[in-house]
Amino acid sequence: MTGKANSEGPVSSPEKIAPDSTKAPTTEPSGEVAAAESPEQQQDPEPQKPAPAAPATLATTKPEPPSEDVPSVPLQLTVEDVSHSSLTVSWEPPEKLGRLGLQGYVLEFCQEGASEWVPVNARPVMVTQQTIRNLTLGDKFFLRVAAVSSAGAGPPAVLDQPVHIQEITEAPKIRVPRHLRQTYIRQVGEPVNLQIPFQAKPKPQATWTHNGQALDTQRVNVRSGDQDTILFIRSAQRSDSGHYELTVHLEGLEAKATIDILVIEKPGPPSSIKILDVWGCNAALEWTPPQDTGNTELLGYTVQKADKKTGQWFTVLERYHPTTCTISDLIIGNSYSFRVFSENLCGLSDSAITTKELAHIRKTDIAAKPKGFIERDFSEAPSFTQPLADHTSTPGYSTQLFCSVRASPKPKIIWMKNKMDIQGDPKYRAVSEQGVCTLEIRKPSPFDSGVYTCKAINVLGEASVDCRLEVKASATH
């Protein structure tokens, strides 16, 4: 069985016959492969008699009925592809291959208006698809193909309409680069160089407009080629901002793309500034936005301060969006000036607006406001905070008894032994200082043992504490 394969034959003109070479069968995407020629089929076929009629009369000329030895008419002769210099056709094998078998196919073409049929290959080929190359743009051809056996060629299959060799038309497509799909921003004075690639066949016509109007050719240069167009501005100005529309035309087809260009520059300073209020270590400022923002949105304001003594400027706020602010942590006794810059994508404004008056941070007057003094009564009756403690002493060694008392007014202190007042006795020395009461007993003896009492008395009352003193004689041997 014969499979579908292709073959190519170069043709320079209808009058020149292609070289005597047969293309090898190739595999098509369908997977079918052309069959190999048998030894009998490799014999030269009998030459086919040229058709007596011109292409214009092919439709009216009926071929003679084929004999049983020659194949029938090939089926489904179809033009697969046409370009500006080549032509590809295909067909299906005939229903009847003849008793002697199929030897191949002969493809012929005839230029419109001519009468001579020119074979593409000198010998029959076992393929069902062929490409004719090196054709002239604008030519028109008739095509026919006939199956050949050793007995001769069968009746041909002829295309009803001539094939026009013309360039393939490819609808235009614009490939906008990724960085141009959003607003393209340039600064004043910088060049603008846009290269936009596109696809189209044949060469299309590219046109540009700016905000719907034609370009100013004195400022904007455009160069268009087969695959791209370039828009160039040597020194961009703010008036060059806007919507640029590229249109690619080709035989009634067109593609459009829009590119937004924004040309910006540094903004102007704020219009005015004033000090609203000064209190403590703070100052409140207010300013108005600049009249010229540089053809773009502001990123904010930069606020600076300088004290009168040094004159050095320090930044206190950056990219600050409101138009009012409060400056804190100012030093008492200094006087301050303030200035504000505007900022956009190009940077800070070349100049700033400065306050005309100074903010004086003064010392606040401190006035004493004494409150009425309320005298407190500290009078209290005597009370002992540290009582007397029992004590043991050795004869001949002076000993002391201690206690502490709190009272207002100062109390009178009386020492007693066994309930008897011992004031004035030279053996005892009583001392009272800062509320601490001390009784010193000089060189006590066992006779001085007993209960000692300290009594404190003032106008509000009295209090007393007791302790026992024991004087032990030393042991004798």
Disulfide bonds with the S-S distance in Angstrom:
none
